[in-house]
Amino acid sequence: MLRCIGRSLGAVLLCTAPLAAQGGERLFYYTDTEASYNSLVAHIASIDIVAPSAYFVDEDGIVYGDVDGRVLALAKQHRVAVVPLLVNRGFDQAKLHALLAGEAARARMVASMVELCRRHDYTGFQIDFENLSIDDRDAFTKFYREAAAGLHAAGRQLSVAVVHRPDELAGVTAYHEWMMDSWRGGYDLKALADAGDFITVMTYSQHTRRTPPGPSAALPWVEQNVAYFLRFMPPEKLSLGIATGGMRWYTSYDERITPELARSYSEGLTYSWAMGLLQRNNAKLLWSEEQQSSYAFYPVGGTFEWIFLEDARSFRTKLGLIERHKLRGFSAWVLGPEDPAMWNALPARR
């Protein structure tokens, strides 16, 4: 059953899958990989929205990309909404500025989104514009309002993925200043929530290749982000970003990257590869009660490697947060690398 929400657009209502107590609306991102496709096939009955990372836009507003026809057929068969992502190409800040500043470019982009929805019967689009300068805050809001008006007039939805932000202030280090300047400060949360259908907060990447080892999404940090975002929107307009898989930090030397230096690196991990690394290094997966996160560390040639993993246990803690705050649901990045036991918390809906 589809549930019609929000407002009437003439004779058209915006519709999504019904919200339920267990996790609310379940959006899963999809990439054009075998692992992502196999996971979608196996678990389509437990998904409300599939959001393929499929379309890109350049500085002239030219939209290009495509969604695998097998994904569209599978979604239609199981009555799953398809909401592709529209990404600014390369997360290039200068080109994003040019796109937002160009009236003709914005109009071209919105018209393309509306036409793609019409051709492929997409429920709508989600905007994923990142590396957005704080100086382009008003320009981004203007574009988003234009896009929402165009898609709503066509009976479609518009949502936006927004980089995590736990506080009004930037923080304590130059890293936090950079995050505010180029990643967090360009989103007018209230204006975006008012214009669109919902906001996905990307409550992951707390620690990345640019930081020391640490959880992707420690629960206290995630909840701090949720509390901040709820200052600007009702809970039914907020979808919690949840990561799957994990990260590994290790030491190496790659002359192609740093010809004169060895250094610390990091890489994304699937759950299965994380388990393999633990097994080959005779290590155990540990649990931080304080951070509600799984982790491990083990020596390799005398230096320690670290793994922080989002698994079924940490996933359940995120579902509990959604229920406590009565959020819209979650947006999981991404199908493919997840802990198979995660799906035990999401019984089939159909």
C-alpha positions as CSV (number, residue, x, y, z in Angstrom):
1,M,0.0,0.0,0.0
2,L,1.2,3.5,-0.8
3,R,0.6,6.3,1.6
4,C,-0.2,9.8,0.2
5,I,1.4,12.6,2.2
6,G,2.0,16.3,2.5
7,R,-0.1,18.3,0.2
8,S,-2.4,18.0,-2.8
9,L,-0.9,19.3,-6.1
10,G,-4.1,20.0,-8.1
11,A,-5.4,16.5,-8.4
12,V,-2.1,14.8,-7.6
13,L,-0.9,13.6,-4.3
14,L,2.7,12.8,-3.4
15,C,2.9,9.2,-2.3
16,T,5.4,7.0,-0.5
17,A,5.5,3.7,1.2
18,P,3.8,3.6,4.6
19,L,5.8,4.6,7.7
20,A,6.1,1.7,10.2
21,A,7.3,1.4,13.7
22,Q,10.4,-0.7,12.9
23,G,12.8,1.8,11.3
24,G,10.1,3.9,9.6
25,E,10.5,4.5,5.9
26,R,13.4,2.4,4.6
27,L,15.5,4.0,1.9
28,F,18.5,2.1,0.6
29,Y,21.1,3.7,-1.7
30,Y,22.3,1.6,-4.6
31,T,25.5,1.7,-6.7
32,D,26.1,0.1,-10.1
33,T,28.0,-2.9,-8.7
34,E,27.3,-6.7,-8.6
35,A,27.3,-6.6,-4.7
36,S,24.7,-3.9,-4.6
37,Y,22.5,-5.6,-7.3
38,N,22.7,-9.0,-5.5
39,S,21.7,-7.4,-2.2
40,L,18.8,-5.6,-3.8
41,V,17.5,-8.8,-5.4
42,A,17.8,-10.7,-2.1
43,H,16.2,-8.0,0.1
44,I,13.8,-6.1,-2.1
45,A,10.8,-7.1,0.0
46,S,12.3,-5.2,3.0
47,I,12.9,-2.0,1.2
48,D,10.5,1.0,0.6
49,I,12.7,3.2,-1.6
50,V,15.7,2.4,-3.7
51,A,17.9,5.4,-4.4
52,P,20.4,4.6,-7.2
53,S,23.5,6.9,-7.4
54,A,22.9,7.2,-11.1
55,Y,22.7,10.9,-12.3
56,F,25.2,13.7,-12.5
57,V,25.1,17.3,-13.5
58,D,27.8,19.6,-14.8
59,E,28.2,23.4,-14.4
60,D,25.9,24.1,-17.4
61,G,23.0,22.2,-15.9
62,I,23.4,19.2,-18.3
63,V,22.1,16.1,-16.5
64,Y,23.3,12.7,-17.6
65,G,23.2,9.1,-16.3
66,D,20.9,6.1,-16.2
67,V,19.4,3.5,-13.9
68,D,19.8,-0.2,-14.7
69,G,16.6,-1.5,-16.3
70,R,16.7,-4.6,-14.2
71,V,16.5,-2.4,-11.1
72,L,13.5,-0.5,-12.5
73,A,11.7,-3.8,-13.4
74,L,12.4,-5.3,-9.9
75,A,11.2,-2.1,-8.1
76,K,8.0,-2.0,-10.2
77,Q,7.3,-5.7,-9.5
78,H,7.7,-5.2,-5.8
79,R,6.1,-1.7,-5.6
80,V,9.2,-0.1,-4.4
81,A,9.7,3.6,-5.1
82,V,12.7,4.6,-7.2
83,V,14.3,7.9,-6.2
84,P,17.7,8.4,-8.0
85,L,20.4,10.7,-6.7
86,L,21.5,13.7,-8.6
87,V,25.2,14.4,-7.8
88,N,27.3,17.5,-8.7
89,R,30.0,15.9,-10.8
90,G,33.3,15.3,-8.9
91,F,32.0,17.3,-5.9
92,D,33.8,20.2,-7.6
93,Q,33.1,23.4,-5.6
94,A,33.9,25.9,-8.4
95,K,31.7,24.1,-10.9
96,L,28.9,23.8,-8.4
97,H,29.1,27.6,-7.8
98,A,28.8,28.2,-11.6
99,L,25.8,25.9,-11.8
100,L,24.0,27.5,-8.9
101,A,24.7,31.0,-10.2
102,G,23.5,30.3,-13.7
103,E,19.7,30.9,-14.2
104,A,19.7,29.0,-17.5
105,A,21.8,26.2,-16.1
106,R,19.4,25.7,-13.1
107,A,16.3,25.8,-15.4
108,R,17.9,23.2,-17.7
109,M,18.7,20.9,-14.8
110,V,15.2,21.1,-13.3
111,A,13.6,20.5,-16.6
112,S,15.7,17.4,-17.1
113,M,14.8,16.0,-13.7
114,V,11.1,16.5,-14.4
115,E,11.4,14.8,-17.8
116,L,13.4,11.8,-16.4
117,C,10.7,11.3,-13.8
118,R,8.1,11.3,-16.5
119,R,10.0,8.9,-18.8
120,H,10.9,6.4,-16.1
121,D,8.1,6.9,-13.6
122,Y,10.5,7.9,-10.8
123,T,8.9,8.9,-7.6
124,G,11.2,11.9,-7.5
125,F,14.9,12.8,-7.1
126,Q,17.2,13.3,-4.2
127,I,19.8,16.1,-4.5
128,D,23.3,15.1,-3.3
129,F,25.4,18.3,-3.8
130,E,28.5,18.2,-1.7
131,N,31.6,20.4,-1.2
132,L,29.1,23.3,-1.1
133,S,30.6,26.6,-0.1
134,I,29.1,28.5,2.8
135,D,29.0,31.5,0.4
136,D,26.6,29.6,-1.9
137,R,24.1,28.9,0.9
138,D,21.4,31.3,-0.5
139,A,22.1,30.2,-4.1
140,F,21.6,26.6,-3.2
141,T,18.3,27.4,-1.4
142,K,17.1,29.3,-4.4
143,F,17.9,26.3,-6.7
144,Y,16.2,23.8,-4.3
145,R,13.0,25.8,-4.1
146,E,12.9,26.0,-8.0
147,A,13.5,22.3,-8.2
148,A,10.9,21.5,-5.6
149,A,8.3,23.7,-7.4
150,G,9.0,22.0,-10.7
151,L,8.9,18.4,-9.4
152,H,5.9,19.0,-7.2
153,A,4.0,20.5,-10.1
154,A,4.7,17.2,-11.9
155,G,3.4,15.2,-9.0
156,R,6.9,14.1,-7.9
157,Q,9.0,14.4,-4.8
158,L,12.2,16.2,-4.0
159,S,14.5,15.4,-1.1
160,V,18.1,16.4,-0.2
161,A,21.0,14.6,1.4
162,V,22.8,17.0,3.8
163,V,26.2,16.6,5.4
164,H,26.2,16.0,9.1
165,R,26.4,19.0,11.4
166,P,26.2,18.5,15.2
167,D,26.4,22.2,16.3
168,E,25.7,25.8,15.3
169,L,29.4,26.6,15.8
170,A,32.2,25.3,13.6
171,G,34.2,23.4,16.3
172,V,37.6,23.5,17.8
173,T,40.2,22.7,15.1
174,A,41.1,23.9,11.6
175,Y,39.6,20.7,10.3
176,H,36.2,21.7,11.7
177,E,36.6,25.2,10.2
178,W,37.1,23.6,6.8
179,M,34.1,21.3,7.3
180,M,31.9,24.3,8.1
181,D,33.3,26.4,5.2
182,S,33.0,23.8,2.5
183,W,30.8,20.9,3.7
184,R,28.3,21.9,6.4
185,G,27.6,25.6,6.3
186,G,26.0,25.8,2.9
187,Y,22.7,24.2,3.8
188,D,19.8,26.4,5.2
189,L,18.1,23.5,7.0
190,K,14.8,25.2,7.7
191,A,14.4,26.5,4.2
192,L,15.2,23.2,2.7
193,A,12.9,21.3,5.0
194,D,10.1,23.8,4.2
195,A,10.6,23.5,0.4
196,G,11.1,19.8,0.0
197,D,9.6,16.5,1.1
198,F,12.3,15.4,3.5
199,I,16.0,15.7,4.4
200,T,18.4,12.8,4.7
201,V,21.2,13.7,7.2
202,M,24.4,11.9,6.3
203,T,25.1,10.8,9.9
204,Y,28.1,8.8,8.9
205,S,31.8,9.6,8.1
206,Q,32.3,10.9,11.6
207,H,35.8,9.6,11.0
208,T,37.3,9.3,7.5
209,R,40.6,9.0,5.6
210,R,41.3,12.6,6.7
211,T,41.0,11.8,10.5
212,P,42.5,9.5,13.0
213,P,40.8,6.1,13.3
214,G,37.4,6.1,14.9
215,P,33.7,5.1,14.4
216,S,31.9,6.0,11.2
217,A,28.8,6.8,13.3
218,A,29.1,6.6,17.1
219,L,25.7,6.8,18.6
220,P,26.3,9.8,20.9
221,W,27.6,11.8,17.9
222,V,24.7,10.7,15.7
223,E,22.2,11.7,18.3
224,Q,23.9,15.1,18.7
225,N,23.3,15.6,14.9
226,V,19.7,14.6,15.1
227,A,19.1,17.0,18.0
228,Y,20.6,19.8,16.0
229,F,18.6,19.0,12.8
230,L,15.3,18.8,14.7
231,R,15.7,22.4,15.7
232,F,14.8,23.2,12.1
233,M,12.3,20.6,11.0
234,P,9.7,18.2,12.3
235,P,10.8,14.6,12.9
236,E,8.6,13.3,10.0
237,K,10.8,15.3,7.6
238,L,14.1,13.8,8.8
239,S,15.6,10.5,7.6
240,L,18.6,9.2,9.5
241,G,21.6,8.3,7.4
242,I,23.0,4.9,8.3
243,A,26.3,3.5,7.1
244,T,26.9,-0.1,6.2
245,G,30.3,-1.8,6.1
246,G,33.3,-0.2,7.8
247,M,36.8,1.4,7.6
248,R,40.3,0.1,8.0
249,W,43.3,2.3,8.9
250,Y,46.7,0.9,8.1
251,T,50.3,2.0,7.4
252,S,51.9,1.7,4.0
253,Y,54.1,3.3,1.4
254,D,52.9,4.1,-2.1
255,E,55.4,6.0,-4.2
256,R,52.7,7.1,-6.6
257,I,51.0,9.1,-3.9
258,T,53.8,10.2,-1.5
259,P,57.1,9.4,-3.2
260,E,59.2,10.5,-0.2
261,L,57.0,9.3,2.7
262,A,55.3,6.4,4.2
263,R,52.0,7.3,5.8
264,S,48.7,6.1,7.3
265,Y,46.0,5.1,4.8
266,S,42.4,4.0,5.1
267,E,40.0,2.1,3.0
268,G,36.3,1.1,3.0
269,L,35.5,-2.5,4.1
270,T,32.7,-4.9,3.4
271,Y,31.5,-6.8,6.4
272,S,32.7,-10.1,4.9
273,W,36.2,-8.7,4.3
274,A,36.4,-7.2,7.8
275,M,35.6,-10.7,9.2
276,G,38.4,-12.1,7.0
277,L,40.9,-9.6,8.2
278,L,40.0,-10.4,11.8
279,Q,40.4,-14.1,11.2
280,R,43.8,-13.9,9.4
281,N,45.1,-11.7,12.1
282,N,43.7,-13.7,15.0
283,A,41.8,-10.7,16.3
284,K,38.4,-10.3,17.9
285,L,35.7,-7.8,17.2
286,L,35.1,-5.6,20.3
287,W,32.1,-3.5,21.3
288,S,32.3,0.0,22.7
289,E,29.3,0.4,25.1
290,E,29.9,4.1,25.3
291,Q,30.0,4.7,21.5
292,Q,27.7,1.8,20.6
293,S,30.1,0.8,17.9
294,S,32.1,-2.3,16.9
295,Y,35.9,-2.1,16.5
296,A,39.1,-4.1,16.4
297,F,42.8,-3.5,16.4
298,Y,45.7,-5.9,15.9
299,P,49.5,-5.7,15.1
300,V,50.9,-6.1,11.6
301,G,54.6,-6.1,11.7
302,G,54.7,-4.2,14.9
303,T,52.3,-1.4,14.0
304,F,48.6,-1.6,14.7
305,E,45.8,-1.6,12.2
306,W,42.3,-0.4,13.3
307,I,38.9,-1.5,12.0
308,F,35.6,0.3,12.9
309,L,32.6,-1.6,11.7
310,E,28.9,-0.8,11.2
311,D,27.2,-4.2,11.8
312,A,23.9,-5.6,12.9
313,R,24.4,-4.6,16.5
314,S,25.1,-1.0,15.7
315,F,22.3,-0.9,13.1
316,R,19.8,-1.9,15.8
317,T,21.0,1.0,18.0
318,K,20.2,3.4,15.1
319,L,16.7,1.9,14.7
320,G,16.2,2.6,18.4
321,L,17.2,6.2,18.0
322,I,14.7,6.6,15.1
323,E,11.9,5.2,17.2
324,R,12.9,7.4,20.2
325,H,12.8,10.6,18.1
326,K,9.9,9.5,15.9
327,L,11.9,10.2,12.8
328,R,10.6,9.6,9.3
329,G,12.9,6.6,8.8
330,F,16.4,5.9,7.6
331,S,18.6,6.2,4.4
332,A,21.2,3.5,4.3
333,W,24.5,3.9,2.4
334,V,24.8,1.5,0.7
335,L,23.4,-1.9,-0.5
336,G,26.2,-4.5,-0.8
337,P,28.8,-4.3,2.0
338,E,26.3,-4.8,4.9
339,D,26.4,-7.4,7.7
340,P,23.8,-10.1,6.5
341,A,22.4,-10.2,10.1
342,M,21.3,-6.6,9.7
343,W,18.3,-7.8,7.7
344,N,17.0,-9.8,10.6
345,A,15.9,-6.4,12.1
346,L,13.9,-5.6,9.0
347,P,11.3,-8.2,8.3
348,A,9.7,-8.2,4.9
349,R,6.8,-5.8,4.5
350,R,5.2,-7.4,1.4
